[in-house]
Each structure stands twice: as C-alpha cells, then as structure tokens.
C-alpha cells in the first residue's frame, strides 16, 4: 500500500503519546478545501492532509483509541470516515481528481485502509463487528470498490490496476477471507460470503472479464483465474467444505458451477475461445473435473446424490459432452480428441461405471445405465463418423 508517510508517522506518534486527550491535526494547501471533524471519547486521533482545491474531508470518532488519517492530493476529492467503538484504524490516500471514499467502522479493533490513485475512483468500506480487516488499492481511473463486513475477524482485499474495474466483497459471519486482484480494464469481480471460515479468490488479468463467487455455509473454498478477455465465471456454493477451482485462458469462455451439499469438489480448466461449462452438484462428496482445450466445446454435468465422480476432457472444436449421474457412487469418464464429437452418459442408480473415449471427428457415443445392478461400460471410437449406443437394464 502506498499510504502517506505522514499518516504512518502520525499513527506512531499517537501511539506513543501519554496525554489522555483527543488529537486532531489538519493541514490544507490550496483553495476551498474543507475539513470537518467530530471526536467523542478519549485517546482518539485525526490527521487530515489536503493539497489542491475544493477537497472535502469528514471524520467522526465515537469511542476510545480510534485513529484516522486521510490524505487527498488533487481537486474535488471527497472522503468520509465514521468510527464508532474502540481501537479502530483507518488510513486513506486519494491522489487525483474527483475521487470518492466512504469508510464506516462500528465495533472494536477494525482496520480499513484505502489508496486511490487516479481520477473518478469510488470506494466504500463498511465494517460491523470486531477485528475485521479491509484493504483497498486502486490505480487508474473510474474504478469502483466496495467491501462490506458484518461479523468478526473477516478479511477483504481488493487490488485494481487499470481503468473501470469493479470489485465487491460482502462478508457476513466470522473468519471469512475474500481477495480480488484485477489487472486490466473493465473487469468485474464479486464475492459474497455468508457463514464462517469461507475463502474466495478472484484473479483477473486482461479486459472485460467477469467473475462471481457466492458462498453460503462454512469452510467453503473457491478460486477463479481469468486471463485475456471477456471470460465469464460463476461459482455458487451452499453447504460446508465445498471446493471449486476455475481457470480460464482465452476469450469468451464461460463456466458455471453450482454446489449444494457438503464436501463437493469441482475443477474447470478452459483454454481457447467460446468454451462452455455447466455443472451442478447436489449432494455430498461429489467430484467433477473439466478440461476444455480449443474452441466452442460444450460440457454439461449433473450430479444428484453422493460420492459421484466425473472427468471430462475435450481437445478440439465443437465437441459436446453431457453427463447425468443420479444416485450414489457412480463414475464417468469422457475423453474427446478431435472435432464435432458428441458424448452422452446417463447413470441412474448406484456404483455404475461409464467410459467414453473418442479420437477423430464426428463421432457419437451414448451410454445409458439404469437400475440397481452396477454396470461397467466402455466405448472407444477412433476415426470419423462412428455411432455407438449402449443401453443397460432396458430402460433407456
């Protein structure tokens, strides 16, 4: 963080002080700058530095041992800080013109820092509870950040380098971690966490990428990495101990993961353009791994039950794979190497095994497994234009 050295020095001096008084130091250079400060309690400290014209700073402290330091360099910047409680800390820096920041801390031992370098950036940080930490860094123009923490010991970090990026983190519960890193322009990252000990990370390198993570429950983990442009990723986790990892390298790739239950595991890797993945896991301890290399590959996976496992690998153009697992302990493997291949797997019951391996172009394979008796089926097609359909239990 590139917070002002003067702010850091003021914090050290305030900590070392022995006088049981509130302290407010205001330094303004320029025209039409305004600083309005209110302190209720003891051992509170305010430091305001404004260089430029028509800057506005408002700070209100209610409680004990709160600290706020705001530096604004430029014109028409606005900063508002409201601290209620004890031992809250805020250090903020705005360099440029027409930047906006609003910090609201209600509780004890909260920390909210921000740096905005550029023009027309907007930041909002809200903390309700104790021991929360929020860090925002934005370098560019017209970026927007928001962190909302309600609970205890939550951590939120947003880093932006570029223009017109949006990063939002909302945390409700305790000990959650949210991290957004954006390097490029017009990227969008959104994290919503409700519960305890959840972790979500969004890393975006490029332009116009969009990623959203929603976690409801405890100890869920999600990571999204997007490289290049116009990739879209959505992860929704409801339950406890779910894991999701998405990596998109290319353009206009799309991935949607929905996990409901406990201990579900899903990974998605997309390299190329316009690949599409959708998988839904409803149950417990299901596993799904998707790899797409090329263009316009399509993968759909539905898992209803417990301990189901699927692996799909698509390398080529316009391949399509659909997997339906309804029951417990089913296993499916789909491998497509070539173009315009189609694979369909339907498993209803328990402990079925299905394998589809296609190498070449224009192959079509279908496996249907229904019933209480476990089936084990493998289709291997090499070449072009092959068609195979296997139905087991006579109900497909």
Secondary structure, DSSP 4 states (H G I P E B T S, - for coil): ----HHHHHHHHHHHH----S-EEEEEEEEES-EEEEEEEEES-EEEEEEEEES-EEEEEEEEES-EEEEEEEEES-EEEEEEEEES-EEEEEEESSS-EEEEEEEEES-EEEEEEESSS-EEEEEEEEES-EEEEEEESSS-EEEEEEEEES-EEEEEEESSS-EEEEEEEEES-EEEEEEEEES-EEEEEEEEES-EEEEEEEEES-EEEEEEEEES-EEEEEEEEES-EEEEEEEEES-EEEEEEEEES-EEEEEEEEES-EEEEEEEEES-EEEEEEEEES-EEEEEEEEES-EEEEEEEEES-EEEEEEEEES-EEEEEEEEES-EEEEEEEEES-EEEEEEEEES-EEEEEEEEES-EEEEEEEESS--EEEEEEEEES-EEEEEESS--
